Amino acid sequence: MRAELRSLDTADAEAGDLRAFRPEDGEHFALAVTASIGPENGRGEDLFQFTVCSPSWLAAERLPKGFAFQRHTLLLDRWDPELVERAIGDLCRRTEGENWHDIAVKPARYRHWEFEDFRS
């Protein structure tokens, strides 16, 4: 079984369309992105959230305590929605497992999985 990218959305652009996002500076930006990922050729999907930003934006962030932990982030030199889709799609195509749970925990290393800390 393998993961499949179904869609990418952002609340930072009109109608949630990632391709509609236009940063003021293509080399200094940040936005929140949600990836819908499910089993390849299967039903259902889970949501994974992450930040897409440029190294310059990350470097300019203030660290009130003098430190910060960084997780669930995709760095791009320059804004390119096709590159975001390619990066997440490639990660999905390389993610395999015996069942959906085995697959879903792997992308969660890079993006926040909606069920990451869920306990039944």
C-alpha positions in Angstrom: 0.0 0.0 0.0 1.2 3.5 -0.8 0.1 7.1 0.0 -1.4 9.4 -2.6 -1.7 13.2 -2.5 -5.3 14.2 -3.2 -5.2 17.9 -2.7 -3.3 20.9 -1.3 -5.2 23.9 0.2 -4.3 27.1 2.1 -6.4 29.5 4.1 -3.9 32.1 3.0 -5.3 32.4 -0.6 -8.7 33.1 -2.1 -10.9 30.0 -2.1 -8.1 28.0 -0.5 -6.3 27.6 -3.9 -2.6 27.1 -3.3 -1.9 28.4 -6.9 -3.7 31.6 -6.1 -1.3 32.5 -3.3 0.8 35.5 -4.3 3.4 36.6 -1.8 4.5 40.2 -1.9 8.1 38.9 -2.1 8.6 35.5 -3.8 11.8 35.0 -1.8 10.4 36.0 1.7 7.1 34.4 2.5 5.2 31.9 4.8 1.9 30.2 4.5 0.0 27.4 6.2 -0.8 24.5 3.8 -3.1 21.4 4.3 -2.5 18.3 2.3 -5.2 15.7 1.9 -3.6 12.3 1.6 -5.1 8.9 1.3 -4.3 5.3 0.3 -3.4 5.0 -3.4 -6.5 3.9 -5.3 -8.4 3.6 -2.0 -11.1 5.5 -0.2 -10.7 8.1 2.5 -8.0 10.6 3.3 -6.4 12.3 6.3 -5.3 15.9 6.7 -1.7 16.9 7.2 -0.8 20.5 8.0 2.6 22.2 7.5 4.2 25.6 6.9 5.7 26.5 3.6 8.3 29.3 4.0 11.4 30.7 2.6 14.7 30.6 4.5 14.7 34.4 4.7 11.3 34.4 6.4 12.5 31.8 8.8 15.7 33.7 9.6 13.7 36.9 10.3 11.4 35.2 12.8 11.9 36.6 16.3 12.9 34.1 19.0 11.6 35.6 22.3 13.3 33.0 24.4 16.4 32.8 22.2 15.5 29.4 20.7 12.7 27.6 18.8 11.9 24.1 17.8 11.1 23.6 14.1 8.9 20.9 12.7 6.2 20.5 10.1 8.0 22.9 7.7 8.8 22.8 4.0 11.5 25.3 3.0 11.5 26.8 -0.6 14.2 29.2 -1.9 11.4 30.9 -3.9 7.6 30.6 -4.0 6.6 27.9 -6.5 3.3 26.1 -6.0 4.3 23.4 -8.5 7.4 22.7 -6.4 5.2 22.3 -3.2 3.0 19.9 -5.0 6.0 18.0 -6.4 7.7 17.8 -3.0 4.6 16.5 -1.2 3.6 14.2 -4.1 7.1 12.7 -4.2 7.1 12.1 -0.4 3.7 10.3 -0.8 4.9 8.1 -3.6 7.9 7.0 -1.5 5.7 6.2 1.5 4.6 2.6 1.7 3.2 0.3 4.5 1.1 -2.7 5.3 -1.9 -0.6 6.2 -3.0 3.0 6.3 -1.8 3.6 9.9 1.7 2.4 9.0 1.6 4.8 6.0 0.1 7.8 7.8 2.7 7.9 10.6 5.5 8.3 8.1 4.4 11.6 6.5 3.6 12.8 10.0 7.3 13.1 10.6 7.3 16.0 8.1 3.7 17.4 8.5 1.3 17.6 11.4 -1.2 14.7 11.0 -4.7 15.4 12.3 -4.6 12.1 14.3 -0.9 12.5 15.4 -1.7 12.4 19.2 -5.1 10.7 19.0 -5.8 8.0 21.6 -8.9 5.8 21.4 
